[in-house]
């Protein structure tokens, strides 16, 4: 089980899409955006700014033990914890989340979206 670093993981809700992005150095990033474009276009847009140098993005360390992923994303608003499993093919993350910002708990399946190289 391994994470993919050449794309984003996306979970589509009714009016927003949540994204997780991971980097080989052990840092992950999280963002949620309203979606009014097709998923492919939203992925490209979010990938252009969800980068380690973004000053306001939610970020933090992640760890993988076997197929279990643990990730804490912190922003100026607070922290969201993610815990779950990486599917054997690495194309899905099945994660429980707990927001320490508003107390919200959720379960979601984040599907891998590869970034095409132009």
N, C-alpha and C positions, 0 to 999 in steps of 0.2 A: 504494500500500500504506500503510495507516495502522492504528494501534492504536485499539481502542475504549476509551473511558474511563468508560463508563456501565455497567460490569459487570466480571466476572472471567473469566479463562481457566482452565479446569479440565482436568486429566488424571487419569482414574480408573485406579488400580491395583487389585490384588486386595483389599486391606484398607484402603487409604487413598486419598485424593484430594489431589492437589497443585494449589495455586492460585497464579496470578500476577495481580497487579493493578497497573495503570499509571495514572499521573496526568500531566496535561498539563505540569506544571512539570519533567518529566524524571526523576522518581523512580518506582521500581517497588517492589513488595513481594511476598514469597513466603511461603507457608505450606503445610504438609501436615497433614491431619487424618484420623483414622480415620473411615470412613463407615459409619454404621449407620442413616442416614436416606436417603430418596430424594435424588438429586442436587439437585433444585430447593430442597429444604429446607436442605440443607447449604450451598448457595450463599448463601442469605439469612442463615443463621447466621454464616458466615465473613465476609460483607460487612459485617456489623454491627460487627465489631471489627478487620478488616484495613484500618485507616485510618492516615493519616500520624502521628497522635498516639499510636499504640500503642507503649508503651515497649520491648517485648520482640520485636516483629516483625522478621523478616529484611527488609532493605531496601537499596537502593542505586540508583545512577544507571543509566539505560539510554540507548542511542542507536539510532537507526534511520538507515541509509544505504541508500537504494533500498528493497529488500524485506528487507534483512538487519537482524536485531535482535540486539543485544549487551546483556546485563544481568548485573550482579554483585550478588548479594544477600548482605549481610553481617549476621550476628547475633553474639551473644556467643560462640557455639560456633565460628564461623569463616565462611568464604565459600563460596558455590556460584556457579559461572559458568554462564551460559546463552548459547548462540549458535545462531542458526538463521535461518529465514525466516518472514516473514509471508505467508500465502496471499493471492492477489490480492484476495479479497473481505474480508480482515481478520477472518474468522471462525475461523481456525485459525492456531496458531503451531507450527511444526515445529522443535523445539529439541533440541540436544544439551546435556547438563548434566554438569558435573564438580564434585563436592564436594571441597573442600580440607579438609573436616572428617574424612571417612573414606575418601577416595580413590574413591568410587563414581562411575562414569560411566554415563550412560543416554541414551536417545533417547525423546522423547515428543511426542505431538500434543496440544496444549492447545486445547480448543474453547471458544469464546466463549459466556458465559452472561450474557445481559442481565439487569440488575436491573429488575424491574417497579416502577414508581413508584405508591405507594399514595396 
